[in-house]
Every structure is written in C-alpha cells, then in structure tokens.
Amino acid sequence: PPISADLKDSKVSKLLEKYNIDICIFGHLHNLKKEKKMFGEKNNIKYILTSADYINFSPVEIL
C-alpha cells in the first residue's frame, strides 16, 4: 500500500504529498480485518482501499 493502515508515512506517501495528489485509490490487499477502520486521510490526501474482498465486492463512491 502507499501508506500504512495507521497512516504512517512511506516513500510513496511523501511523493504523493510532493505532487499535491488529493486522492489515492488502491487495492489488492488481502486478509485485512474489516472491523478496524483502515487508512483514511492524512496531509490532505484521502487514501481509499478498494480491494474487492475488503469492500465486500460492493461499489465505492469516490467524489
């Protein structure tokens, strides 16, 4: 993922900040615990996990 689930910085998150990216949509993570909120917003970037198994194979509205 571009950032850790608890929003600790990474090389990728710093790069996204450098180029003023607003939303980072990513997927293909498995075996995550759905009962715990993961990812979110940090430094004005929304990190949205869209792995099909994590979102229960349902569409995610992204605005």
Contact map, one row per residue, 1 for C-alpha under 8 A:
111100000000000000000000011010000000000000000000000000000000000
111100000111100000000000010000000000000000000000000000000000000
111110111101100000000000000000000000001000000010000000000000000
111111111100000000000000000000000000001000000000000000000000000
001111110000000000000000000000000000011000000000000000000000000
000111110000000000000000000000000000011000000000000000000000000
001111111000000000000000000000000000001111000000000000000000000
001111111100000000000000000000000000000000000000000000000000000
001100111110110000000000000000000000000000000000000000000000000
011100011111110000000000000000000000000000000000000000000000000
010000001111111000000000000000000000000000000000000000000000000
011000000111111100000000000000000000000000000000000000000000000
011000001111111110000000000000000000000000000000000000000000000
000000001111111111000000000000000000000000000000000000000000000
000000000011111111100000000000000000000000000000000000000000000
000000000001111111111000000000000000000000000000000000000000000
000000000000111111111000000000000000000000101000000000000000000
000000000000011111111000000000000000000000000000000000000000000
000000000000001111111000000000000000000000000000000000000000000
000000000000000111111100000000000000000000000000000000000000000
000000000000000111111111000000000000000000001000000000000000000
000000000000000000011111000000000000000000011100000000000000000
000000000000000000001111100000000000000000001111000000000000000
000000000000000000001111110000000000000000001111000000000000000
000000000000000000000011111000000000000000000011110000000000000
110000000000000000000001111100000000000000000011111000000000000
100000000000000000000000111110000000000000000000111100000000000
000000000000000000000000011111000000000000000000011100000000000
100000000000000000000000001111110000000000000000001000000000000
000000000000000000000000000111110000000000000000001011000000000
000000000000000000000000000011111000000000000000000000000000000
000000000000000000000000000011111100000000000000000001000000000
000000000000000000000000000000111111000000000000000000000000000
000000000000000000000000000000011111100000000000000001000000000
000000000000000000000000000000001111100000000000000000000000000
000000000000000000000000000000001111110000000000000000000000000
000000000000000000000000000000000111111000000000000000000000000
000011000000000000000000000000000001111100000000000000000000000
001111100000000000000000000000000000111110000011100000000000000
000000100000000000000000000000000000011111000111000000000000000
000000100000000000000000000000000000001111111110000000000000000
000000100000000000000000000000000000000111111110000000000000000
000000000000000010000000000000000000000011111000000000000000000
000000000000000000000100000000000000000011111100000000000000000
000000000000000010001111000000000000000011111110000000000000000
000000000000000000000111000000000000000111011111000000000000000
001000000000000000000011110000000000001111001111100000000000000
000000000000000000000011110000000000001100000111110000000000000
000000000000000000000000111000000000001000000011111001000000000
000000000000000000000000111100000000000000000001111101100001000
000000000000000000000000011111000000000000000000111111100000000
000000000000000000000000001100000000000000000000011111111100000
000000000000000000000000000001000000000000000000001111111000000
000000000000000000000000000001010100000000000000111111111000000
000000000000000000000000000000000000000000000000011111111111000
000000000000000000000000000000000000000000000000000111111100000
000000000000000000000000000000000000000000000000000111111110000
000000000000000000000000000000000000000000000000000100111111000
000000000000000000000000000000000000000000000000000000101111100
000000000000000000000000000000000000000000000000010000100111110
000000000000000000000000000000000000000000000000000000000011111
000000000000000000000000000000000000000000000000000000000001111
000000000000000000000000000000000000000000000000000000000000111
